[in-house]
């Protein structure tokens, strides 16, 4: 995986993940699981896709065909994708707390009990974890990602 490479897009992805929905299109839910299962890798691609497609408002953003996300998803499904990077451990002083100690992303649950620090497979990910696991856009400026002129 890697990063979205655009600081603007990465900021939006972090905001969307922490909000658990596309900030610029709140009806679209976002999930960003931290484990390395096939389903979690595909969910992270979906979260990045939702972010890009809604960068400037509902449906106003970067089309997915401008990225290599479809090829990355195919590689993940075929088992030929490189393994995702190791998830960095969250820092207790900078990491947000999950909404509940009983509920994984994306379903928040109100709770008055103190929440534990997130772990790689549970809770609200930190910005560093999101950045480490965000898929690469897979494009070069000025080059059509399909290879066509």
N, C-alpha and C positions, 0 to 999 in steps of 0.2 A: 504494500500500500504506500504510504508516504504522506505527502501533504497536497492540498489543493493548489499550492504554489502562489495563488493570489492572496495577499494579506486581506484584501477586502472580502473575498469569498470565504476565507478561513474565519474571519470575525463573524460573518453571518452564520456559518455552520456552527460555531461555538454557541452563538446566541440561540439558534434554533434548537440545538440539542438541550441546552439548559432550560429553555422554555417548554420543551417537549412538543413543540409544534413549529411550523414555519412562521416566524415572526411577521413576515410580510403577507402571509396567507394563513391565518390562525385555524382555519378548518382542516388543514392538512397536518396530521400528527407525524412526529419524528421519533424514531427509536435509534439508539446508538449503543448496542450491546458491545461489551469489551472483550468477550472471549473470542477464540479463533475458529469457532465452528463455521461451517459453510453458510448456515443461515445468518449468523452474526455478520460475516463479511458482506453478504448480500444486503443485509439491513443497513450497514454503513454506506454502501454504494447508493442505496435508495435515499438515505438521509442527505448525502451530498448532492444527489440529483434534485431532490426537492428544494434544497437551498439554492442551487444554481438556477433552477427554473423560476424561482420567486424572488430573485435578488432585488428587484426594483418595484415589486408589487405582485399581486396575484397573477401568475402566469407571465410575468414580465421579467425575463432574465435570459440566461444562456440555454440554448437548446442542447439536449443531451447528445445529439448527433455531432456537436462540436467538441465532444470529449471522446475518450476511449472507454467510457464506463460500460458500454454494451459489450465490448471485447473483454474487459476485465470480468464482467459478470459471467460471460461464456467460459472464460478460463477457470473461474472459481467453480462453476458447475461441472466442468470437465475434470477438475482436480489438477489442473496444470498451472494454476496461479502460484507465484512465489508466496511463501508464508508471510503473513503480516508481521510487522515489527513487534518486539516485546513491548507490552504496555508498561509505561512508567508508573511507579507507585505514586499515588497522590500525596501531596504535602498537607498535613493536617491544618496548617495555618492558612493555606491558600485554596484548598479544595472546598467546593460547595458541599453542603450536607444533603443527603437524599430526603425526600418528603416523608418517608416512613421506613422503619426497619423491617417491614414485612412486604413491601411492594417493589418489584423490579420495574425498570423503565418499560413502557411509557405511561403506565397507569398510576398517577399520584393518588395517595390516600392520606387524609388528614390524620394526624397523630400528635399527641402532646408529649409522648415519650421522647427522650433524647435520641437522636439518630447516630448510628455509628459512622466512622469514616468509610467512604466507598472502597470497595475492593474491585479487582479487575472484572469480575463477572456480575457485580451487583451495585446498584446505587447510581448516583449522578456522577458522570465522569468529570474529571478536571479538564481545563483547557489544554493542558499538556497531553493528557491522554487522547483527547479528541484530535489534536494536531498530529500526534504520532500515528494514529490509525486512520486518518482521513485519506480517501483514495486520491491518487494523482489524477489531474485533469487529463494528462496524456496528450498534450498538444504542443506544437512549436509555433510561435508567433509567425504569421504570414504563410503558414503551410496548412493546406486543407487536410484534416485528420483522416479523410477517406483515401487520400493519396491522389485524388483527381485534381486536375487543374481547373 
